[in-house]
Amino acid sequence: MPTTSPVFIVGVPRSGTSRLYLALQAHERFKPTRSPGGFDLTESRVFLNPASIRERQGKAWDYLLHDAKEQEELLRSLPPEWSGRLPAAPLLRRVTDRSRWARALAWRLGQNDAALRAYFLHAARARGVQRIVEKTPDHIHRLPQILSAFPDARILCMIRHPLDVYSSYRRRLGVAVQTEPADSPSIRWLQSVGPLTFSQAYEATIAEAERLASRLLLIRYEDFTAAPPDTFARICSFIGEPYDANCVALRTPGLDSWRQDPLLSGPIKENDKLWSDYIDHSMGRGIEDRLANTMRHLGYARYT
């Protein structure tokens, strides 16, 4: 009997999470039939900000495909006293920010499990899917909350060599500078990701994945792009769905004109860009020095 448990894609940003998201949405079970073009790249981010499911703006609303009827029914189903917000007192906020145990306790006490289950039920209806798939890389830091709300969830965690990831950030910044206003949020965000900030975030992401390694499937970007059919077959087995070769063979024409990353529309292929075109050698060496232990654990060889 087919399972209806959600599938969540998490992991290192700029590591192929969007490409995997598109591949799964090409599957009959996950295809958003009520979305123009039959795909959608929205990140709901709802486990980072549960209260956002009440709002008719932002990522949670986008993920509902702006379906007012489903959102109204969602709001009626929520407990009257539910707020979705973490403790307001500064001291309690600091404790929950620093402690996974305290954050998980605050999550449960806030009745967020029922609220998020309701949200994804109505999102599935709004999107017209048989089974829901959601991609927010930063949800890697909310795995206990995801598994609290959905004990049977299937979690796919994407990783990639750190220098390829950081060079992707730098390449994306170059595109943004050419296509977006100078003060756009994405440019400010990309400019804020320096080598040290990136290294710390990469290490923290891998640490979170290791804590719940038995509950997720770790997928290397390098494997996914070098052997898409084999890797996707392994993914389908993990999530309990029949393998469909077309999911990793077909293009996504609706993304041809998407200037941020037009490569998403094409077939899955191995990375043909050199990290050194975007990062100088000394910067690359510094990142690899900071992440030497993490890279060794993941089996990634140094580039410098």
Sequence and secondary structure as in RCSB ss.txt:
>XXXX:A:sequence
MPTTSPVFIVGVPRSGTSRLYLALQAHERFKPTRSPGGFDLTESRVFLNPASIRERQGKAWDYLLHDAKEQEELL
RSLPPEWSGRLPAAPLLRRVTDRSRWARALAWRLGQNDAALRAYFLHAARARGVQRIVEKTPDHIHRLPQILSAF
PDARILCMIRHPLDVYSSYRRRLGVAVQTEPADSPSIRWLQSVGPLTFSQAYEATIAEAERLASRLLLIRYEDFT
AAPPDTFARICSFIGEPYDANCVALRTPGLDSWRQDPLLSGPIKENDKLWSDYIDHSMGRGIEDRLANTMRHLGY
ARYT
>XXXX:A:secstr
      EEEEESTTSSHHHHHHHHHTSTTT  TTSGGG       TTT GGGGG SSHHHHHHTTT HHHHHHHH
HHS TT       SHHHHHHHHH HHHHHHHHHHTTHHHHHHHHHHHHHHHHT SS EEE GGGGGGHHHHHHH 
TT EEEEEE  HHHHHHHHHHHHHHHHHHS TT HHHHHHHH  HHHHHHHHHHHHHHHHHTGGGEEEEEHHHHH
HSHHHHHHHHHHHHT    GGGGTS  GGGTT TT GGGGS      S GGGTS HHHHHHHHHHTHHHHHHHT 
    
